């Protein structure tokens, strides 16, 4: 089976390319950045948001049985006109180009974000899991760009195209981006600096192992799930507990300090997993300490190689 993966040089994309290849897929990777050597033998450096440079995209996806569209501009923090423009360009315009270029007969699996919910709500002191049918309450430019992207996907579905829209919850694992929380915290500890938590340590996240995210994406493709699906564990972790777990796993000494929370940082995220179980046949389970051991081990490899 031929699979096209956009965002192939990214955090989730790199893991997906590796797993697809191990399962016998013929993979074509697309990214604005060169991929890590050895990830895929067929990688194209291409800006999907550029209307001229994507002229050959139709030929690339024409032979694919599935297109995994992961390319985009991640990160919830930060604002301003320029960043908002970049998010719209990379998350909305690029998606429009991919959807328009891919045949309705070719299944697409695309990644949205749990940020479209604007956080999980509380009722009588109890955190309520976010369901796929809940009203969307995007906070910030990033979340809004993902909502707009989902609307494009809905239009494709209404016109007869087959598409899975996956909403991952706080993905963690080795080779994560340097702007992600665990990487930031670990880098701070390695420099002898404290871990900085934004807002209260009581804020919480549904943390999903990247290996389970990849498994969910592949299952959505192989069963041609034509729906929107949360990809989370249904279990939440306090930020304070996450920071303490990293201190424990890394063996590094460090303090935990607090800083003012930004408007884009929601209080809590928690996935309703009923649809995930029904359509994908499993629910992710995250062993936080095991994931952090992989994060720490992966971060140490470049230093070992250079020594």
C-alpha positions as CSV (number, residue, x, y, z in Angstrom):
1,X,0.0,0.0,0.0
2,X,1.3,3.5,-0.9
3,X,0.9,6.1,1.8
4,X,1.7,9.8,1.5
5,X,2.7,11.5,4.8
6,X,2.8,15.3,5.0
7,X,4.7,16.7,7.9
8,X,7.0,13.7,7.6
9,X,9.9,15.5,9.2
10,X,7.9,16.5,12.3
11,X,7.4,14.9,15.7
12,X,4.4,12.6,15.0
13,X,5.2,12.4,11.3
14,X,8.7,10.9,11.8
15,X,7.2,8.2,14.1
16,X,4.4,7.5,11.6
17,X,6.8,7.2,8.6
18,X,8.9,4.7,10.6
19,X,6.0,2.6,11.7
20,X,4.4,2.5,8.3
21,X,7.6,1.4,6.7
22,X,8.0,-1.3,9.3
23,X,4.5,-2.5,8.4
24,X,5.4,-2.8,4.7
25,X,3.9,0.4,3.4
26,X,5.6,2.2,0.5
27,X,5.9,5.7,2.0
28,X,6.3,9.1,0.3
29,X,7.1,11.8,2.9
30,X,6.5,15.5,2.3
31,X,7.7,18.4,4.4
32,X,9.2,21.8,4.1
33,X,12.2,20.5,6.0
34,X,14.5,17.6,5.0
35,X,13.7,14.5,6.9
36,X,16.2,12.6,9.1
37,X,18.4,10.4,7.0
38,X,17.1,6.9,6.9
39,X,13.4,7.7,7.8
40,X,12.2,7.3,4.3
41,X,13.9,6.8,1.0
42,X,11.3,8.9,-0.8
43,X,11.1,12.3,0.8
44,X,10.0,15.5,-1.0
45,X,10.9,18.9,0.3
46,X,7.7,20.9,-0.5
47,X,5.8,23.9,0.9
48,X,2.2,22.8,0.8
49,X,0.9,26.3,1.4
50,X,2.7,27.7,-1.7
51,X,0.2,27.7,-4.7
52,X,2.9,27.4,-7.3
53,X,5.3,24.9,-5.7
54,X,2.5,22.3,-5.1
55,X,1.8,21.9,-8.8
56,X,3.1,18.3,-8.7
57,X,1.2,17.3,-5.6
58,X,-1.7,15.7,-7.6
59,X,0.7,13.3,-9.3
60,X,2.3,12.3,-6.0
61,X,-1.1,11.5,-4.3
62,X,-2.6,9.9,-7.4
63,X,-1.1,6.5,-6.6
64,X,-1.7,6.7,-2.9
65,X,-4.3,4.6,-1.1
66,X,-4.1,7.0,1.9
67,X,-2.8,10.5,2.6
68,X,-1.8,11.3,6.2
69,X,-2.0,15.1,6.4
70,X,0.0,16.0,9.5
71,X,1.8,19.1,8.2
72,X,1.1,22.4,9.9
73,X,2.3,25.0,12.3
74,X,2.1,23.6,15.9
75,X,2.2,25.4,19.3
76,X,-0.5,27.1,21.2
77,X,1.5,29.9,22.8
78,X,2.3,33.2,21.3
79,X,0.3,35.7,19.4
80,X,0.5,38.7,17.1
81,X,-0.5,39.3,13.5
82,X,2.5,37.6,11.9
83,X,2.1,34.4,13.9
84,X,-1.6,34.4,13.3
85,X,-0.9,34.7,9.5
86,X,1.6,31.8,9.6
87,X,-0.9,29.6,11.5
88,X,-3.6,30.3,9.0
89,X,-1.3,29.7,6.1
90,X,0.2,26.5,7.3
91,X,-2.9,25.0,9.0
92,X,-5.7,26.2,6.8
93,X,-4.4,27.1,3.4
94,X,-2.1,24.1,3.2
95,X,-5.0,21.8,4.2
96,X,-7.2,23.3,1.5
97,X,-4.5,22.5,-1.1
98,X,-4.2,18.9,0.1
99,X,-7.9,18.4,0.1
100,X,-8.4,19.9,-3.3
101,X,-5.6,17.9,-4.8
102,X,-6.5,14.5,-3.4
103,X,-9.1,12.4,-5.2
104,X,-12.4,11.8,-3.2
105,X,-11.7,8.1,-3.6
106,X,-8.4,8.4,-1.6
107,X,-8.9,8.3,2.1
108,X,-7.3,11.1,4.1
109,X,-6.3,11.0,7.8
110,X,-5.6,14.5,9.2
111,X,-4.6,15.7,12.6
112,X,-6.5,18.5,14.3
113,X,-6.0,19.2,18.0
114,X,-7.7,18.9,21.4
115,X,-7.2,22.7,21.6
116,X,-10.4,23.2,19.6
117,X,-12.4,22.4,22.7
118,X,-10.9,25.3,24.7
119,X,-10.2,22.9,27.6
120,X,-12.5,20.6,29.5
121,X,-15.2,22.0,31.7
122,X,-16.0,21.4,35.4
123,X,-19.4,20.4,36.7
124,X,-20.0,20.2,40.5
125,X,-16.2,20.0,41.0
126,X,-15.8,17.1,38.5
127,X,-13.8,17.5,35.2
128,X,-16.0,16.6,32.3
129,X,-14.3,14.8,29.3
130,X,-14.5,16.6,26.0
131,X,-16.7,14.8,23.5
132,X,-16.5,15.1,19.7
133,X,-20.0,16.5,19.6
134,X,-19.3,19.3,22.1
135,X,-19.4,22.9,20.8
136,X,-16.0,24.1,19.9
137,X,-14.5,27.0,21.9
138,X,-11.1,27.7,20.4
139,X,-8.8,29.9,22.5
140,X,-6.1,31.7,20.5
141,X,-5.0,31.7,16.8
142,X,-3.7,28.2,16.8
143,X,-6.9,26.6,18.0
144,X,-8.9,28.8,15.7
145,X,-6.8,27.7,12.7
146,X,-7.5,24.0,13.6
147,X,-11.3,24.7,13.8
148,X,-11.1,26.3,10.3
149,X,-9.1,23.3,9.1
150,X,-11.8,21.0,10.4
151,X,-14.5,22.9,8.6
152,X,-12.7,22.3,5.3
153,X,-12.6,18.6,6.2
154,X,-16.3,18.6,6.9
155,X,-16.9,20.1,3.5
156,X,-14.9,17.3,1.8
157,X,-17.0,14.7,3.8
158,X,-20.3,16.4,2.8
159,X,-19.2,16.2,-0.9
160,X,-18.6,12.5,-0.7
161,X,-14.9,12.4,0.2
162,X,-13.6,10.0,2.9
163,X,-11.7,11.6,5.7
164,X,-10.7,10.9,9.3
165,X,-10.2,14.0,11.6
166,X,-8.1,13.0,14.6
167,X,-7.9,15.2,17.7
168,X,-4.8,14.2,19.7
169,X,-4.5,15.2,23.3
170,X,-1.0,16.4,24.5
171,X,1.3,14.0,22.6
172,X,4.5,13.0,24.4
173,X,7.5,10.8,23.5
174,X,11.0,10.7,22.2
175,X,12.2,13.2,19.5
176,X,9.5,15.7,20.5
177,X,9.8,19.3,19.4
178,X,12.0,21.6,21.5
179,X,9.1,23.9,22.2
180,X,7.1,21.1,23.9
181,X,6.8,21.1,27.7
182,X,8.8,18.0,28.6
183,X,11.7,19.1,26.3
184,X,11.6,22.6,27.7
185,X,11.7,21.3,31.3
186,X,14.4,18.8,30.6
187,X,16.6,21.4,28.9
188,X,16.2,23.7,31.9
189,X,17.2,21.0,34.3
190,X,20.3,20.2,32.2
191,X,21.3,23.8,32.4
192,X,20.9,23.9,36.2
193,X,17.7,25.9,36.0
194,X,14.3,25.3,37.6
195,X,11.2,23.9,35.8
196,X,8.8,26.7,35.2
197,X,5.1,25.8,35.4
198,X,2.7,28.4,33.9
199,X,-0.1,29.0,36.3
200,X,-1.0,26.6,39.0
201,X,0.5,23.2,39.2
202,X,-3.1,21.9,39.6
203,X,-3.7,22.5,35.9
204,X,-3.9,19.2,34.2
205,X,-3.4,17.4,30.8
206,X,-4.5,14.2,29.2
207,X,-1.1,13.0,28.0
208,X,-1.0,10.6,25.0
209,X,2.0,8.4,24.1
210,X,3.1,9.2,20.5
211,X,3.2,5.5,19.8
212,X,-0.5,5.3,20.5
213,X,-1.2,8.3,18.4
214,X,0.6,6.6,15.5
215,X,-1.4,3.4,16.1
216,X,-4.6,5.4,16.1
217,X,-3.7,7.2,12.8
218,X,-2.9,3.9,11.1
219,X,-6.1,2.2,12.4
220,X,-8.1,5.2,11.1
221,X,-6.5,4.7,7.7
222,X,-6.9,1.0,7.4
223,X,-10.5,1.0,8.4
224,X,-11.3,4.2,6.5
225,X,-12.9,5.9,9.6
226,X,-15.1,8.7,8.2
227,X,-15.5,10.7,11.4
228,X,-13.9,13.0,13.9
229,X,-12.2,11.1,16.8
230,X,-10.5,12.1,20.0
231,X,-7.1,10.4,20.6
232,X,-6.5,10.6,24.3
233,X,-6.4,8.3,27.4
234,X,-9.4,9.6,29.4
235,X,-6.9,10.1,32.3
236,X,-5.5,13.5,33.4
237,X,-2.2,14.4,35.0
238,X,-1.5,17.5,37.1
239,X,1.3,19.6,35.7
240,X,3.0,19.5,39.1
241,X,2.9,15.7,39.0
242,X,4.3,15.7,35.5
243,X,7.2,17.9,36.6
244,X,7.9,15.8,39.6
245,X,7.9,12.7,37.4
246,X,10.5,14.2,35.1
247,X,12.7,15.1,38.1
248,X,12.4,11.5,39.3
249,X,13.2,9.9,35.9
250,X,16.0,12.2,34.9
251,X,17.8,12.0,38.2
252,X,18.5,15.7,38.0
253,X,18.2,18.2,40.8
254,X,16.0,21.2,40.3
255,X,13.3,23.4,41.7
256,X,9.8,23.9,40.4
257,X,8.7,27.6,40.0
258,X,5.6,29.2,38.7
259,X,5.0,31.9,36.2
260,X,1.8,33.8,35.0
261,X,-0.3,31.7,32.7
262,X,-1.0,32.9,29.2
263,X,-4.5,33.2,27.8
264,X,-3.9,30.3,25.4
265,X,-3.2,27.9,28.3
266,X,-6.4,26.2,29.3
267,X,-7.0,24.8,32.8
268,X,-7.4,21.1,31.9
269,X,-7.8,18.7,29.0
270,X,-9.5,15.4,29.2
271,X,-10.7,13.2,26.3
272,X,-13.9,11.3,26.1
273,X,-12.7,8.0,24.6
274,X,-16.0,6.3,23.7
275,X,-15.8,7.0,20.0
276,X,-12.1,6.1,19.9
277,X,-12.9,2.7,21.4
278,X,-15.8,2.1,19.1
279,X,-14.2,3.2,15.8
280,X,-10.5,2.6,16.4
281,X,-10.8,-0.5,18.5
282,X,-8.6,0.6,21.4
283,X,-8.0,3.4,23.9
284,X,-4.5,4.8,24.5
285,X,-2.9,4.1,27.8
286,X,0.0,6.3,28.9
287,X,2.7,5.1,31.3
288,X,4.0,8.5,32.2
289,X,7.3,7.4,33.7
290,X,8.0,5.0,30.7
291,X,7.3,7.8,28.3
292,X,9.6,10.2,30.2
293,X,12.3,7.6,30.3
294,X,12.2,7.5,26.5
295,X,12.2,11.3,26.3
296,X,15.3,11.5,28.6
297,X,17.1,8.7,26.8
298,X,16.4,10.3,23.4
299,X,17.6,13.7,24.5
300,X,20.9,12.2,25.8
301,X,21.8,10.5,22.6
302,X,23.2,13.5,20.7
303,X,25.5,14.3,23.6
304,X,26.8,10.7,23.8
305,X,27.4,10.7,20.0
306,X,29.4,13.9,20.2
307,X,31.6,12.8,23.1
